[in-house]
Amino acid sequence: MIKKAILPVAGLGTRFLPASKSIPKEMVTVVDRPAIEYVVREAVAAGIEQIILVTHSSKASIENYFDRNFELETTLEHKKKFDLLKEITEIVPAHVSVVSVRQPQPLGLGHAVLCAKSIVGTDDFAVLLPDVLVKATSEQNDLTRMIQRYNEVSAAQIMVEAVPDDLVDQYGIVDVATIPEEGQSQIMQGIVEKPAVGASPSNLSVVGRYVLPAKIMQLLEQTPKGAGNEIQLTDAIAMLQQTENVEAYRMQGQTFDCGSKLGYLKAVLHYGVEHPKLGGDFKALIRELAL
Ligand code: G1P
């Protein structure tokens, strides 16, 4: 059973400056809540019960957000603002815990995941990269499907989506004999981090959702520095794939890269129009602006 998820949040968010100068990029608001809450909700919807934040000293506000705030709660109670009180105390359901561990040096995504080794122990786990929001387009989200598939075939699942050929050098890219249908998995022949345009095995990019066996931690310990002179999760997955099946899962939902400014604005529009309270007025506002 996959019950633990690692969320690497130690990155400095240079792509999102100046917004991320004094608040973590993960705390930038999408409609009425920080971006990271959407990622945590996605994990919880897929059955995750422990969120492991791999974080940095400058990012305590993320941990605070998922903690109780008694002063605020008491004030809201006195003021009889019970709806707000309910909302801030139910950010994560009671059965879900949020723990954190520091990444002491920025040595790459693979290193960030390895920092959670002692918390993960012998359990298999998911990894969710918080820059990308994945919006479900059906009742079951993609991570749920990946976990189901993992339970069925015991093969690591790497979520992918097609990107334009000239953007392959920004992503991990998988090599597959046949391209899976959306919502389906296919055994990978290989995976490579940020290949040069024109030298890529496909245009299927790694989105930032992974379901991995506990043993990837041992492989990460042996992974030398790779692309960008960083320890890459992609390289450890490539090692894993030499001894066992690893599958590319082609996603069905929609992605928003909130690490980029335009991706962020797109996310605000999409999540805004679907907001249960604000959606109607927000749509009217968009129509007004479009005139
Ligand atoms: C990371 C991964 C890459 C993946 C990407 C998705 O890269 O290393 O394989 O495709 O996230 O956003 P980064 O964006 O941290 O350079």
Residues whose N, C-alpha, C, O or C-beta is under 5 A from the ligand:
A	BS01	G1P	L109 Q170 Y171 G172 V206 V207 G208 T234
